[in-house]
Amino acid sequence: MRFWEIDFLRGFGIILMLISNFVTDLQIFLNYPSNQFWDLFAKFTASIFVFVSGVSFYVSYTTRNDFKKILRRFVKLMSLGILITITTALTLKIGTIYFGILHFLSLAWILAIPFYRFGSFAILPALMFILTHPIVDSIHIDNLALLPLGITPNNFYTFDYFPIFPWFGVFLIGFPFGKLLCKKKPSSSDIPIIRLICYIGRNSLKIYLIHQPVLVTSIVIVFGDVNEILVHL
């Protein structure tokens, strides 16, 4: 059971992610100047992904209420997240990804279960997670134990970080929209460009896993030697 609206939003998000991460790679490898526009663009892109995952959870849990499916999803995404952690720890000198988007989304689908009963009122705990983020972010400890919450060591740096505060709030904002979708029948679009974006959305995980190697390889081919680039990381 698929809703084209979910696939479209996810596909739209993946397209924005490709643009955002390409610009980030240019900033890292070629000293392309950072500015507020691209910082906001990256946050907007991430928000789309997390929001649509919340919508998808609500629709999935309403139509199937299958905890085993959610558990399988958790194991799959967390395993991929751990693989990314290991890969970045071995290949990068700084910026290891300890709790990135895949780690977060795998955990969010588990955490979301008790919040399902809130329905449209999930916006209330959502605001709590978002508004208390500055408080949590101001707390620091000397280890990574509470990293999923948003409590980091001083001078912590990573290339991808999605702590529960505030991102689980963005996830919960998807619940009211998921509830609206559940009131209509699943459908597809006959508009070619929308169908193409929906196709991209249905394959978002595959694209996410391969896009950075493709982007970095492209930069290496066009601008320089991979060894010189990796020295800076």
C-alpha positions in Angstrom: 0.0 0.0 0.0 1.7 3.2 -1.2 0.7 6.8 -1.3 2.3 8.9 -4.1 2.4 11.8 -1.8 4.9 10.0 0.5 7.0 8.8 -2.4 7.0 12.2 -4.0 8.1 14.0 -0.8 10.9 11.4 -0.2 12.0 11.7 -3.8 12.0 15.5 -3.6 14.1 15.3 -0.5 16.6 13.0 -2.1 17.1 15.4 -5.0 17.6 18.3 -2.5 20.0 16.1 -0.6 22.1 15.4 -3.7 22.4 19.2 -4.2 23.2 19.9 -0.6 25.8 17.2 -0.1 27.5 18.1 -3.4 27.9 21.6 -2.1 29.1 20.3 1.2 31.7 18.2 -0.6 32.9 21.2 -2.5 33.2 23.1 0.8 35.3 20.2 2.3 37.5 19.3 -0.6 37.8 22.6 -2.6 37.2 25.2 0.0 34.0 26.4 -1.6 32.8 29.2 0.8 30.0 28.3 3.2 27.1 30.7 3.8 23.9 30.9 5.6 21.8 29.9 2.6 23.5 26.5 2.2 23.3 25.9 5.9 19.5 26.6 5.9 19.2 24.5 2.7 20.8 21.5 4.4 18.5 21.9 7.4 15.4 22.2 5.2 16.5 19.1 3.2 17.0 17.1 6.4 13.7 18.2 7.8 11.9 16.9 4.7 13.4 13.5 5.2 12.6 13.3 8.9 9.1 14.7 8.5 8.1 12.3 5.7 9.5 9.4 7.7 7.1 10.4 10.5 4.2 10.5 8.0 5.2 7.1 6.7 5.4 5.6 10.2 1.9 6.8 11.0 0.4 5.4 7.8 2.3 2.1 8.1 1.3 1.6 11.8 -2.3 2.5 11.1 -2.7 0.2 8.1 -0.6 -2.8 9.4 0.3 -2.3 13.1 3.1 -4.7 12.5 5.8 -4.5 15.2 7.9 -7.2 13.5 8.1 -5.0 10.4 9.2 -2.1 12.5 11.8 -4.2 14.3 13.1 -5.5 10.9 13.4 -1.9 9.7 15.3 -1.0 12.9 17.8 -3.8 12.5 18.3 -3.0 8.8 18.8 0.8 9.2 20.8 0.5 12.4 23.1 -2.1 10.8 23.7 0.2 7.8 24.3 3.1 10.2 26.9 1.1 12.2 28.5 0.2 8.9 28.7 3.9 8.1 30.2 4.6 11.5 32.9 1.9 11.0 33.6 3.1 7.4 34.0 6.8 8.4 36.1 5.9 11.5 38.5 4.0 9.3 38.7 6.4 6.3 38.4 9.9 7.8 40.7 11.6 10.2 37.9 13.7 11.6 34.1 13.8 11.4 33.3 10.1 12.2 29.5 9.6 11.9 28.3 8.1 15.2 24.6 9.0 15.1 23.6 10.1 11.6 20.3 10.0 9.7 20.1 6.2 9.5 20.9 5.7 13.2 18.2 8.2 14.0 15.5 6.9 11.7 16.0 3.4 12.9 15.5 4.4 16.5 12.7 6.9 15.8 10.4 4.2 14.4 10.8 2.4 17.7 10.4 5.5 19.9 7.3 6.6 17.9 5.2 3.6 18.9 4.0 5.0 22.3 3.4 8.4 20.7 1.1 6.9 18.0 -2.0 7.2 20.2 -1.5 11.0 20.3 -2.5 11.2 16.6 -2.8 14.8 15.5 -2.0 15.9 19.1 1.5 14.5 18.6 2.3 18.1 17.7 2.5 18.8 21.4 5.3 16.5 22.3 6.9 17.4 19.0 7.2 21.0 20.2 8.7 19.8 23.5 11.5 17.9 21.7 12.2 20.9 19.4 11.9 23.7 22.0 14.0 22.0 24.6 16.8 21.3 22.1 18.8 24.4 23.1 18.9 23.2 26.8 20.0 19.7 25.8 22.6 21.1 23.4 24.1 23.2 26.1 25.0 20.1 28.2 28.3 18.4 27.6 30.0 15.3 29.0 33.4 13.7 28.3 32.1 10.6 26.4 29.6 9.6 23.7 27.1 7.7 25.8 24.4 10.3 25.5 25.1 11.3 21.9 21.7 10.0 20.6 20.0 12.6 22.9 22.1 15.5 21.7 24.5 15.6 24.7 28.0 15.8 23.2 31.6 16.2 24.4 33.1 19.7 24.1 34.3 20.4 20.6 32.5 17.4 19.2 32.6 17.3 15.3 30.9 15.0 12.9 29.7 15.1 9.3 26.2 13.8 10.0 24.4 14.2 13.3 20.6 13.7 14.0 20.0 13.7 17.8 16.6 12.9 19.3 16.4 16.5 20.5 15.2 18.2 18.2 14.8 15.8 15.3 12.3 13.4 16.9 10.0 16.5 17.2 10.2 16.9 13.4 9.4 13.2 13.0 6.3 13.6 15.2 5.1 16.6 13.2 4.5 14.1 10.4 1.7 12.3 12.4 -1.1 14.8 11.7 -0.3 14.6 8.0 -0.1 10.8 8.1 -3.6 10.8 9.7 -4.9 12.8 6.9 -3.5 10.4 4.3 -5.1 7.5 6.1 -8.5 9.0 5.3 -7.9 8.6 1.6 -7.2 5.6 -0.7 -3.7 4.9 -1.8 -3.1 6.4 -5.3 -0.6 7.1 -7.9 0.0 10.0 -10.2 -0.3 10.1 -14.0 2.0 13.1 -14.4 5.4 11.9 -15.7 7.6 14.2 -13.7 5.8 13.3 -10.5 6.0 9.6 -11.3 9.8 10.0 -11.9 10.2 11.8 -8.5 8.1 9.1 -6.8 10.4 6.4 -8.4 13.4 8.2 -6.9 11.5 8.3 -3.6 10.9 4.6 -3.6 14.6 4.0 -4.1 15.8 6.7 -1.6 17.8 4.3 0.6 19.8 2.9 -2.3 20.5 6.4 -3.6 21.5 7.6 -0.1 24.0 4.7 0.3 25.8 5.2 -3.0 25.5 9.0 -3.6 28.6 10.1 -1.6 31.0 7.7 -3.2 29.7 8.8 -6.6 30.0 12.5 -5.7 33.4 12.2 -4.2 34.7 10.1 -7.0 33.4 12.7 -9.5 35.2 15.5 -7.6 38.4 13.5 -7.6 38.2 12.8 -11.3 37.6 16.4 -12.2 39.7 18.3 -9.6 42.4 16.2 -8.2 44.0 13.1 -6.7 42.1 11.2 -4.1 45.2 10.9 -1.8 45.5 14.7 -1.7 41.8 15.1 -0.9 41.7 12.4 1.9 44.7 14.1 3.6 42.4 17.0 4.4 39.8 14.8 6.2 
